[in-house]
Amino acid sequence: MKNPARYLLLPLLLLGAATGHAQAPAPKPGYTVVTEISFNEQGVPESAKIVSSDDPTGDHSLEQLAMNLSEQDKQPVRLTDGKPVKFKARRPFSFPVEGDQGPASNVNRPVLRAGDQVIPGYPETLAAKGEIGGAIIELIIKADGTVKSVRTLRASHPEFGQAAETALGQWVFNPSQQVGAPAETRWNVVIGFTSNGRNLDLKWRLAPRPSIGGFIVGRVPPVAASASIVPAVETPAAPAEKK
């Protein structure tokens, strides 16, 4: 007899496909990674490094994407006294997030209380169809750390929003230690749902600020009772097109 499917709550953003374009300024508020690229005499990138970043992901996925794009950023040859020369240039890679209010809005971000928290369940109807996606959830958190209300700002499927709301409404955060803290504050969370290691669109991996962050619910196929459960592995996709 097969065991029921297991679910894993993974940190936001397993490395995978995302759309990041070199552009300044960003068309919408969001997160930005700036790299400095060293080019050879032919305008081909030799190396790159991060010079500034507000990448919120635990595994630095946006920074890795920016570095990957930097390695492909061939530029016209530059001349000094008529001879090709090596040179350096900085490139901003912007990752727009709808509704983002910028870094200043993340001051005094609440922290989840240590211990067990309720994990959103993967809707079986969507799992059976192989559907993946996510939901952006707004939480109103009281000063004592309990959640006053939850609502879905947007979701790829209504069922994902409902599953996220049901779980997040039971989350408990550390009480505010801020002197004169407001009775309640508003924060956003993104919950992504994926299975079989499939990549999620970037919009289901980055929450607009004020943001607590995000999580991925990974569905692992049924396994034999003696087998161990391992995290799903995302397969990197082709690099995003630069503009």
N, C-alpha and C positions, 0 to 999 in steps of 0.2 A: 504494500500500500504506500502510495506516495505521500510525502509530507506536504502541507499547504505551502504556498509561496512565502518566502521570508522577505522582510523589508529592512533596509538599512538606511539610517540617516547619516548622510555624508556631509563634510564641510562644503560650503559653497564653492562652486567652480572647479570641477575636474577639468584638466587641460583638454581643450578640444576646439571645435570650430567656433569662430566668433567673427563679427564684422568690425574691424577697427580701421579707420581711415586717417591718413596723415592730413590734418587740416587744422587751421587756427584762424579765428576761434571756432569752438564747436557750435554747430547749429542749434543744439539744445544743451542745457546744463548736463553735466555728467562727470566722468572720471578721465583724467589725462595723464599720459606717460610721455615724458620728453627724453629722447635719446641723443647722444652725441656720436656721430659716425665718422670714422677715419677712412678716407678714400685714397686709392693709389693714383698714379699719374693718368690712368685711363678712366678715372671716375667710378671705379668699381669698389664697393665697400670692402675694407680689410678687417675692421673690427668695430664694435659699438659698445657703449655703456649707458646705463641709466643715469641721468643727471637730476631728474625730479619725477615724482610719481605720487598719485593719491590712490593707487590700486588698493581696493579694500579686500582683495581675496587672500586667503591664508596661504595659498600656494603660488602667489605672484603670477597668476595666469595672464593678466593684462600686460604685465611687464614682459613676459615671455613672448606674447603675441607681438608686442611692439619691437622687441629684439629681432624676431623672425622677419618682420616687415623691413626693418632697417638693413638686414643682410641682403635684401633684394633691391635696395634703393639706389640704382645706378644713376649717376649724374653726368652732365656734360663735362668734358675735359676743361680744366682751368689752366691758364697760361701765365707765366711770369717771365718777362723778357723774351716772349715768344716760345718758351719751352713748357711742356706739360709738367705740373707739379702736384705733389700730394697736398691734400687739404682736409679740413674738418668742417662739419655742418651739423646743426641741431635740427631735429625733427620732432614736432609734437604729434602724438597719436591720440585722437580723442574718441571716447566711447560714450556717446550720448545716452542719457537715461531720461525718459519722459517723466516730468514732474519733479526732477531733482532740484533741491534748493541749495546745493553747494555745501562745502565743508563746515562753514560756520554753524549750520543748523544741527550738527552732530555733537555739540557741546553737552556734557553731562549725560551721555548715552547710558541707558539702563543696562544692567548686566543680569543674565539669567542666574537664578539661584542654583547653587550646586545641588546635584542629586538628580533623580529621575524626572524627566519632563515628558509630557505626552507627545508621541510621534504621530504625525499625520499618516493616516492609512491610505494606501494606494487604491483608488476606487476600482473595484473588480470589473465593472462594466468597461472601463477604459483600458484596464490591463488586458482584458480578453481581446480587445481590438488592437492592441499594440500601440495605443495612443500615449504620447509623451507631451509634456508642456509644463505649465506652472501657474502660479497665482501671486499677485502682489496684494498683501494684506496690511490694512491699517489697524494699529492697536492703540487704544486709549488706556494708558497705564497710570494707576493711582500711585500716590506717594508711598504707600505701604508695599508696593511691588505687585499687587494683584491687578489683573486685567479687567477693566470696567466694561469695555466693549470691543468688538472686532467687526470689520467689514471688508469685503473684497473690493479693491479699487479696479482691478482688471484680472482676467484669467483667460487662459487659452481654452478651457472647458469649464462650464459651471460646476461640474462635479469636483474638479481640483480646488476651486475656491471654497466649496462647502467642506471638503475634507480638511483643508488648511484652517478654516474658521473654527471647526469643531475642536481641533487640537490646540490651536494657539489661544483660544479663549480660556484654557485651563493652565496656561503657563504662569509661573510665578517668578518675579524678579527680586533682586535685593532691594530693600527699602532705600529710598533716596537719603543720602547723607548731606545733601546740599542745604546750607542755611537759607531759610526762607523759600524752600522749594515749593513750586506750585502744587496744588492738590492733585492735578493730573497732567499728563503730557501725551503728545501724539507721536507715534513712531511707525515706521514701515518695515515690513519683513517680506522677503521673497522666498517662496517655497517652490522648488523645482521637482518634477516627477519624471523619472526616466527608468528604462529597463534595458537589460541586455547590453549595457555599456554604450547606449546611443547618446549622441551629443545633443545638448539643449541649446536653443537659441539664446543669445546673450541677454535678451530682455527678461528671460526667466532665471537669470543668474545674478543680476545686479538690482538691488532695491534702491529706489530714489531716496535721497536724504531729506529729512532726518531718518536715518536707517539704523536698525539694530544689526542688520546683516542678512544672511540668507542661508538656506540649507537645501540639500538635495535628498529626496527620498528615492532610493534606488531599489527597484524590484528585482530580486534574484530568482531565477527559475527554480522549480521544485528539485530537490536533490534527495539522494538516499539518506537514511537516518544516520549512517556512519560517516557521511561526508561532511566537510566543514564548509561554512558559509564564508565567501570571500567577497570583497567589494567589486562592483562592476568596474571595468577598465574602459575608459573612453578612447576611441581611436582618433588621433589628430587628423583633421581634414586639410584640404589644400589651403594655402595662405590666402587671406583676404586681399581683394584688389585695392591698390593704393589710388588715391586721387591727387 
